[in-house]
Amino acid sequence: MKFKLKSIVPWGRSYEEYIKMFSLKKDDLKKNILGCADGPANFNSIMTKHKKSRL
């Protein structure tokens, strides 16, 4: 069966939503955190920026 999507809207959670959803504390954010199937969420990109700024 063939179909065509007219528009696609990527949806993901924000960095702040992840912090609240998983009750992450400052000490947690110093650790490596694996994101699995988190789609277009910006948590990984923000965490990467934080880690690079600490190097």
PDB file with SEQRES, HELIX, SHEET and CRYST1 records, atoms N, CA, C and O in Angstrom:
SEQRES   1 A   55  MET LYS PHE LYS LEU LYS SER ILE VAL PRO TRP GLY ARG          
SEQRES   2 A   55  SER TYR GLU GLU TYR ILE LYS MET PHE SER LEU LYS LYS          
SEQRES   3 A   55  ASP ASP LEU LYS LYS ASN ILE LEU GLY CYS ALA ASP GLY          
SEQRES   4 A   55  PRO ALA ASN PHE ASN SER ILE MET THR LYS HIS LYS LYS          
SEQRES   5 A   55  SER ARG LEU                                                  
HELIX    1 AA1 TYR A   15  MET A   21  1                                   7    
HELIX    2 AA2 LYS A   26  LEU A   29  1                                   4    
HELIX    3 AA3 PHE A   43  SER A   53  1                                  11    
CRYST1    1.000    1.000    1.000  90.00  90.00  90.00 P 1           1          
ATOM      1  N   MET A   1       0.847  -1.171   0.000  1.00  0.00           N  
ATOM      2  CA  MET A   1       0.000   0.000   0.000  1.00  0.00           C  
ATOM      3  C   MET A   1       0.898   1.241   0.000  1.00  0.00           C  
ATOM      4  O   MET A   1       1.801   1.364   0.827  1.00  0.00           O  
ATOM      5  N   LYS A   2       0.646   2.128  -0.908  1.00  0.00           N  
ATOM      6  CA  LYS A   2       1.439   3.339  -1.028  1.00  0.00           C  
ATOM      7  C   LYS A   2       0.634   4.531  -0.525  1.00  0.00           C  
ATOM      8  O   LYS A   2      -0.559   4.645  -0.809  1.00  0.00           O  
ATOM      9  N   PHE A   3       1.289   5.420   0.223  1.00  0.00           N  
ATOM     10  CA  PHE A   3       0.613   6.636   0.675  1.00  0.00           C  
ATOM     11  C   PHE A   3       1.607   7.782   0.703  1.00  0.00           C  
ATOM     12  O   PHE A   3       2.819   7.569   0.715  1.00  0.00           O  
ATOM     13  N   LYS A   4       1.087   8.988   0.712  1.00  0.00           N  
ATOM     14  CA  LYS A   4       1.934  10.177   0.704  1.00  0.00           C  
ATOM     15  C   LYS A   4       1.507  11.099   1.836  1.00  0.00           C  
ATOM     16  O   LYS A   4       0.326  11.406   1.992  1.00  0.00           O  
ATOM     17  N   LEU A   5       2.477  11.532   2.616  1.00  0.00           N  
ATOM     18  CA  LEU A   5       2.193  12.459   3.705  1.00  0.00           C  
ATOM     19  C   LEU A   5       2.316  13.886   3.186  1.00  0.00           C  
ATOM     20  O   LEU A   5       3.311  14.239   2.554  1.00  0.00           O  
ATOM     21  N   LYS A   6       1.315  14.692   3.451  1.00  0.00           N  
ATOM     22  CA  LYS A   6       1.344  16.073   2.967  1.00  0.00           C  
ATOM     23  C   LYS A   6       2.194  16.961   3.858  1.00  0.00           C  
ATOM     24  O   LYS A   6       2.804  17.919   3.382  1.00  0.00           O  
ATOM     25  N   SER A   7       2.238  16.656   5.125  1.00  0.00           N  
ATOM     26  CA  SER A   7       3.096  17.420   6.035  1.00  0.00           C  
ATOM     27  C   SER A   7       3.506  16.538   7.201  1.00  0.00           C  
ATOM     28  O   SER A   7       2.754  15.677   7.656  1.00  0.00           O  
ATOM     29  N   ILE A   8       4.699  16.776   7.659  1.00  0.00           N  
ATOM     30  CA  ILE A   8       5.226  16.033   8.804  1.00  0.00           C  
ATOM     31  C   ILE A   8       5.658  17.054   9.844  1.00  0.00           C  
ATOM     32  O   ILE A   8       6.357  18.018   9.532  1.00  0.00           O  
ATOM     33  N   VAL A   9       5.241  16.833  11.064  1.00  0.00           N  
ATOM     34  CA  VAL A   9       5.596  17.744  12.147  1.00  0.00           C  
ATOM     35  C   VAL A   9       6.389  16.955  13.187  1.00  0.00           C  
ATOM     36  O   VAL A   9       5.818  16.184  13.958  1.00  0.00           O  
ATOM     37  N   PRO A  10       7.728  17.156  13.205  1.00  0.00           N  
ATOM     38  CA  PRO A  10       8.501  16.462  14.238  1.00  0.00           C  
ATOM     39  C   PRO A  10       8.149  17.018  15.608  1.00  0.00           C  
ATOM     40  O   PRO A  10       7.987  18.227  15.773  1.00  0.00           O  
ATOM     41  N   TRP A  11       8.031  16.132  16.586  1.00  0.00           N  
ATOM     42  CA  TRP A  11       7.648  16.564  17.913  1.00  0.00           C  
ATOM     43  C   TRP A  11       8.552  15.877  18.921  1.00  0.00           C  
ATOM     44  O   TRP A  11       8.752  14.663  18.872  1.00  0.00           O  
ATOM     45  N   GLY A  12       9.086  16.657  19.821  1.00  0.00           N  
ATOM     46  CA  GLY A  12       9.942  16.094  20.856  1.00  0.00           C  
ATOM     47  C   GLY A  12       9.845  16.925  22.114  1.00  0.00           C  
ATOM     48  O   GLY A  12       9.342  18.048  22.097  1.00  0.00           O  
ATOM     49  N   ARG A  13      10.320  16.377  23.178  1.00  0.00           N  
ATOM     50  CA  ARG A  13      10.273  17.088  24.456  1.00  0.00           C  
ATOM     51  C   ARG A  13      11.460  18.033  24.589  1.00  0.00           C  
ATOM     52  O   ARG A  13      12.508  17.827  23.977  1.00  0.00           O  
ATOM     53  N   SER A  14      11.281  19.056  25.387  1.00  0.00           N  
ATOM     54  CA  SER A  14      12.348  20.027  25.610  1.00  0.00           C  
ATOM     55  C   SER A  14      13.299  19.531  26.708  1.00  0.00           C  
ATOM     56  O   SER A  14      12.998  18.583  27.435  1.00  0.00           O  
ATOM     57  N   TYR A  15      14.423  20.182  26.803  1.00  0.00           N  
ATOM     58  CA  TYR A  15      15.408  19.891  27.853  1.00  0.00           C  
ATOM     59  C   TYR A  15      14.759  19.992  29.231  1.00  0.00           C  
ATOM     60  O   TYR A  15      14.945  19.121  30.081  1.00  0.00           O  
ATOM     61  N   GLU A  16      13.995  21.065  29.442  1.00  0.00           N  
ATOM     62  CA  GLU A  16      13.334  21.279  30.737  1.00  0.00           C  
ATOM     63  C   GLU A  16      12.319  20.182  31.042  1.00  0.00           C  
ATOM     64  O   GLU A  16      12.177  19.770  32.193  1.00  0.00           O  
ATOM     65  N   GLU A  17      11.613  19.706  30.014  1.00  0.00           N  
ATOM     66  CA  GLU A  17      10.651  18.619  30.234  1.00  0.00           C  
ATOM     67  C   GLU A  17      11.359  17.340  30.687  1.00  0.00           C  
ATOM     68  O   GLU A  17      10.860  16.629  31.559  1.00  0.00           O  
ATOM     69  N   TYR A  18      12.513  17.050  30.100  1.00  0.00           N  
ATOM     70  CA  TYR A  18      13.270  15.868  30.513  1.00  0.00           C  
ATOM     71  C   TYR A  18      13.733  15.991  31.970  1.00  0.00           C  
ATOM     72  O   TYR A  18      13.670  15.028  32.733  1.00  0.00           O  
ATOM     73  N   ILE A  19      14.194  17.176  32.339  1.00  0.00           N  
ATOM     74  CA  ILE A  19      14.643  17.403  33.720  1.00  0.00           C  
ATOM     75  C   ILE A  19      13.502  17.101  34.691  1.00  0.00           C  
ATOM     76  O   ILE A  19      13.690  16.410  35.693  1.00  0.00           O  
ATOM     77  N   LYS A  20      12.335  17.621  34.384  1.00  0.00           N  
ATOM     78  CA  LYS A  20      11.172  17.409  35.266  1.00  0.00           C  
ATOM     79  C   LYS A  20      10.673  15.968  35.212  1.00  0.00           C  
ATOM     80  O   LYS A  20      10.369  15.370  36.244  1.00  0.00           O  
ATOM     81  N   MET A  21      10.592  15.416  34.005  1.00  0.00           N  
ATOM     82  CA  MET A  21      10.027  14.075  33.825  1.00  0.00           C  
ATOM     83  C   MET A  21      10.834  13.019  34.579  1.00  0.00           C  
ATOM     84  O   MET A  21      10.267  12.082  35.141  1.00  0.00           O  
ATOM     85  N   PHE A  22      12.168  13.174  34.589  1.00  0.00           N  
ATOM     86  CA  PHE A  22      13.030  12.181  35.237  1.00  0.00           C  
ATOM     87  C   PHE A  22      13.594  12.665  36.567  1.00  0.00           C  
ATOM     88  O   PHE A  22      14.450  12.006  37.157  1.00  0.00           O  
ATOM     89  N   SER A  23      13.119  13.814  37.039  1.00  0.00           N  
ATOM     90  CA  SER A  23      13.580  14.389  38.319  1.00  0.00           C  
ATOM     91  C   SER A  23      15.109  14.453  38.380  1.00  0.00           C  
ATOM     92  O   SER A  23      15.717  14.057  39.375  1.00  0.00           O  
ATOM     93  N   LEU A  24      15.716  14.954  37.310  1.00  0.00           N  
ATOM     94  CA  LEU A  24      17.177  15.018  37.236  1.00  0.00           C  
ATOM     95  C   LEU A  24      17.706  16.168  38.087  1.00  0.00           C  
ATOM     96  O   LEU A  24      17.158  17.270  38.082  1.00  0.00           O  
ATOM     97  N   LYS A  25      18.771  15.890  38.810  1.00  0.00           N  
ATOM     98  CA  LYS A  25      19.431  16.877  39.662  1.00  0.00           C  
ATOM     99  C   LYS A  25      20.758  17.282  39.017  1.00  0.00           C  
ATOM    100  O   LYS A  25      21.183  16.660  38.043  1.00  0.00           O  
ATOM    101  N   LYS A  26      21.412  18.312  39.546  1.00  0.00           N  
ATOM    102  CA  LYS A  26      22.682  18.788  38.981  1.00  0.00           C  
ATOM    103  C   LYS A  26      23.718  17.669  38.920  1.00  0.00           C  
ATOM    104  O   LYS A  26      24.457  17.567  37.941  1.00  0.00           O  
ATOM    105  N   ASP A  27      23.780  16.836  39.946  1.00  0.00           N  
ATOM    106  CA  ASP A  27      24.736  15.729  39.949  1.00  0.00           C  
ATOM    107  C   ASP A  27      24.432  14.725  38.833  1.00  0.00           C  
ATOM    108  O   ASP A  27      25.347  14.151  38.242  1.00  0.00           O  
ATOM    109  N   ASP A  28      23.145  14.518  38.550  1.00  0.00           N  
ATOM    110  CA  ASP A  28      22.760  13.609  37.465  1.00  0.00           C  
ATOM    111  C   ASP A  28      23.260  14.134  36.121  1.00  0.00           C  
ATOM    112  O   ASP A  28      23.685  13.354  35.268  1.00  0.00           O  
ATOM    113  N   LEU A  29      23.210  15.434  35.933  1.00  0.00           N  
ATOM    114  CA  LEU A  29      23.582  16.043  34.658  1.00  0.00           C  
ATOM    115  C   LEU A  29      25.090  16.030  34.418  1.00  0.00           C  
ATOM    116  O   LEU A  29      25.541  16.338  33.315  1.00  0.00           O  
ATOM    117  N   LYS A  30      25.869  15.679  35.430  1.00  0.00           N  
ATOM    118  CA  LYS A  30      27.320  15.548  35.274  1.00  0.00           C  
ATOM    119  C   LYS A  30      27.689  14.161  34.747  1.00  0.00           C  
ATOM    120  O   LYS A  30      28.830  13.930  34.347  1.00  0.00           O  
ATOM    121  N   LYS A  31      26.732  13.248  34.747  1.00  0.00           N  
ATOM    122  CA  LYS A  31      26.950  11.875  34.314  1.00  0.00           C  
ATOM    123  C   LYS A  31      26.618  11.734  32.831  1.00  0.00           C  
ATOM    124  O   LYS A  31      26.003  12.615  32.230  1.00  0.00           O  
ATOM    125  N   ASN A  32      27.039  10.609  32.256  1.00  0.00           N  
ATOM    126  CA  ASN A  32      26.628  10.279  30.893  1.00  0.00           C  
ATOM    127  C   ASN A  32      25.206   9.754  30.941  1.00  0.00           C  
ATOM    128  O   ASN A  32      24.874   8.904  31.766  1.00  0.00           O  
ATOM    129  N   ILE A  33      24.374  10.264  30.055  1.00  0.00           N  
ATOM    130  CA  ILE A  33      22.977   9.840  29.993  1.00  0.00           C  
ATOM    131  C   ILE A  33      22.700   9.370  28.573  1.00  0.00           C  
ATOM    132  O   ILE A  33      22.939  10.101  27.612  1.00  0.00           O  
ATOM    133  N   LEU A  34      22.199   8.157  28.444  1.00  0.00           N  
ATOM    134  CA  LEU A  34      21.903   7.578  27.147  1.00  0.00           C  
ATOM    135  C   LEU A  34      20.464   7.903  26.760  1.00  0.00           C  
ATOM    136  O   LEU A  34      19.531   7.598  27.503  1.00  0.00           O  
ATOM    137  N   GLY A  35      20.290   8.519  25.604  1.00  0.00           N  
ATOM    138  CA  GLY A  35      18.950   8.796  25.088  1.00  0.00           C  
ATOM    139  C   GLY A  35      18.574   7.738  24.069  1.00  0.00           C  
ATOM    140  O   GLY A  35      19.252   7.599  23.051  1.00  0.00           O  
ATOM    141  N   CYS A  36      17.518   6.993  24.317  1.00  0.00           N  
ATOM    142  CA  CYS A  36      17.081   5.934  23.400  1.00  0.00           C  
ATOM    143  C   CYS A  36      15.700   6.270  22.851  1.00  0.00           C  
ATOM    144  O   CYS A  36      14.759   6.505  23.609  1.00  0.00           O  
ATOM    145  N   ALA A  37      15.593   6.291  21.555  1.00  0.00           N  
ATOM    146  CA  ALA A  37      14.323   6.546  20.870  1.00  0.00           C  
ATOM    147  C   ALA A  37      13.687   7.856  21.329  1.00  0.00           C  
ATOM    148  O   ALA A  37      12.471   7.940  21.496  1.00  0.00           O  
ATOM    149  N   ASP A  38      14.526   8.881  21.530  1.00  0.00           N  
ATOM    150  CA  ASP A  38      13.982  10.156  21.997  1.00  0.00           C  
ATOM    151  C   ASP A  38      13.688  11.129  20.863  1.00  0.00           C  
ATOM    152  O   ASP A  38      13.335  12.284  21.102  1.00  0.00           O  
ATOM    153  N   GLY A  39      13.836  10.659  19.630  1.00  0.00           N  
ATOM    154  CA  GLY A  39      13.424  11.444  18.471  1.00  0.00           C  
ATOM    155  C   GLY A  39      14.048  12.826  18.407  1.00  0.00           C  
ATOM    156  O   GLY A  39      15.235  12.979  18.696  1.00  0.00           O  
ATOM    157  N   PRO A  40      13.270  13.838  18.032  1.00  0.00           N  
ATOM    158  CA  PRO A  40      13.823  15.177  17.841  1.00  0.00           C  
ATOM    159  C   PRO A  40      13.952  16.000  19.120  1.00  0.00           C  
ATOM    160  O   PRO A  40      14.024  17.227  19.055  1.00  0.00           O  
ATOM    161  N   ALA A  41      13.981  15.355  20.260  1.00  0.00           N  
ATOM    162  CA  ALA A  41      14.129  16.073  21.527  1.00  0.00           C  
ATOM    163  C   ALA A  41      15.466  16.808  21.551  1.00  0.00           C  
ATOM    164  O   ALA A  41      16.443  16.330  20.974  1.00  0.00           O  
ATOM    165  N   ASN A  42      15.520  17.955  22.208  1.00  0.00           N  
ATOM    166  CA  ASN A  42      16.764  18.719  22.228  1.00  0.00           C  
ATOM    167  C   ASN A  42      17.622  18.425  23.455  1.00  0.00           C  
ATOM    168  O   ASN A  42      18.631  19.098  23.668  1.00  0.00           O  
ATOM    169  N   PHE A  43      17.251  17.451  24.255  1.00  0.00           N  
ATOM    170  CA  PHE A  43      18.001  17.118  25.460  1.00  0.00           C  
ATOM    171  C   PHE A  43      19.446  16.740  25.125  1.00  0.00           C  
ATOM    172  O   PHE A  43      20.378  17.231  25.762  1.00  0.00           O  
ATOM    173  N   ASN A  44      19.633  15.873  24.131  1.00  0.00           N  
ATOM    174  CA  ASN A  44      20.982  15.422  23.789  1.00  0.00           C  
ATOM    175  C   ASN A  44      21.861  16.559  23.305  1.00  0.00           C  
ATOM    176  O   ASN A  44      23.029  16.635  23.685  1.00  0.00           O  
ATOM    177  N   SER A  45      21.332  17.440  22.481  1.00  0.00           N  
ATOM    178  CA  SER A  45      22.163  18.542  21.969  1.00  0.00           C  
ATOM    179  C   SER A  45      22.552  19.506  23.086  1.00  0.00           C  
ATOM    180  O   SER A  45      23.678  20.003  23.105  1.00  0.00           O  
ATOM    181  N   ILE A  46      21.648  19.775  24.006  1.00  0.00           N  
ATOM    182  CA  ILE A  46      21.965  20.675  25.120  1.00  0.00           C  
ATOM    183  C   ILE A  46      22.972  20.030  26.061  1.00  0.00           C  
ATOM    184  O   ILE A  46      23.903  20.696  26.513  1.00  0.00           O  
ATOM    185  N   MET A  47      22.803  18.741  26.365  1.00  0.00           N  
ATOM    186  CA  MET A  47      23.758  18.046  27.225  1.00  0.00           C  
ATOM    187  C   MET A  47      25.141  18.030  26.591  1.00  0.00           C  
ATOM    188  O   MET A  47      26.139  18.190  27.293  1.00  0.00           O  
ATOM    189  N   THR A  48      25.221  17.839  25.275  1.00  0.00           N  
ATOM    190  CA  THR A  48      26.502  17.840  24.574  1.00  0.00           C  
ATOM    191  C   THR A  48      27.165  19.205  24.691  1.00  0.00           C  
ATOM    192  O   THR A  48      28.370  19.286  24.930  1.00  0.00           O  
ATOM    193  N   LYS A  49      26.411  20.258  24.531  1.00  0.00           N  
ATOM    194  CA  LYS A  49      26.961  21.619  24.668  1.00  0.00           C  
ATOM    195  C   LYS A  49      27.485  21.850  26.084  1.00  0.00           C  
ATOM    196  O   LYS A  49      28.552  22.437  26.264  1.00  0.00           O  
ATOM    197  N   HIS A  50      26.734  21.390  27.091  1.00  0.00           N  
ATOM    198  CA  HIS A  50      27.177  21.547  28.491  1.00  0.00           C  
ATOM    199  C   HIS A  50      28.481  20.797  28.737  1.00  0.00           C  
ATOM    200  O   HIS A  50      29.384  21.315  29.393  1.00  0.00           O  
ATOM    201  N   LYS A  51      28.578  19.592  28.216  1.00  0.00           N  
ATOM    202  CA  LYS A  51      29.793  18.791  28.431  1.00  0.00           C  
ATOM    203  C   LYS A  51      30.992  19.428  27.744  1.00  0.00           C  
ATOM    204  O   LYS A  51      32.085  19.432  28.311  1.00  0.00           O  
ATOM    205  N   LYS A  52      30.820  19.967  26.538  1.00  0.00           N  
ATOM    206  CA  LYS A  52      31.924  20.601  25.826  1.00  0.00           C  
ATOM    207  C   LYS A  52      32.380  21.861  26.554  1.00  0.00           C  
ATOM    208  O   LYS A  52      33.568  22.183  26.554  1.00  0.00           O  
ATOM    209  N   SER A  53      31.450  22.570  27.170  1.00  0.00           N  
ATOM    210  CA  SER A  53      31.826  23.801  27.866  1.00  0.00           C  
ATOM    211  C   SER A  53      32.608  23.498  29.146  1.00  0.00           C  
ATOM    212  O   SER A  53      33.306  24.368  29.666  1.00  0.00           O  
ATOM    213  N   ARG A  54      32.494  22.257  29.660  1.00  0.00           N  
ATOM    214  CA  ARG A  54      33.225  21.876  30.880  1.00  0.00           C  
ATOM    215  C   ARG A  54      34.605  21.337  30.574  1.00  0.00           C  
ATOM    216  O   ARG A  54      35.393  21.128  31.496  1.00  0.00           O  
ATOM    217  N   LEU A  55      34.929  21.101  29.293  1.00  0.00           N  
ATOM    218  CA  LEU A  55      36.237  20.527  28.948  1.00  0.00           C  
ATOM    219  C   LEU A  55      37.346  21.545  29.090  1.00  0.00           C  
ATOM    220  O   LEU A  55      38.509  21.229  28.840  1.00  0.00           O  
TER     221      LEU A  55                                                      
END                                                                             
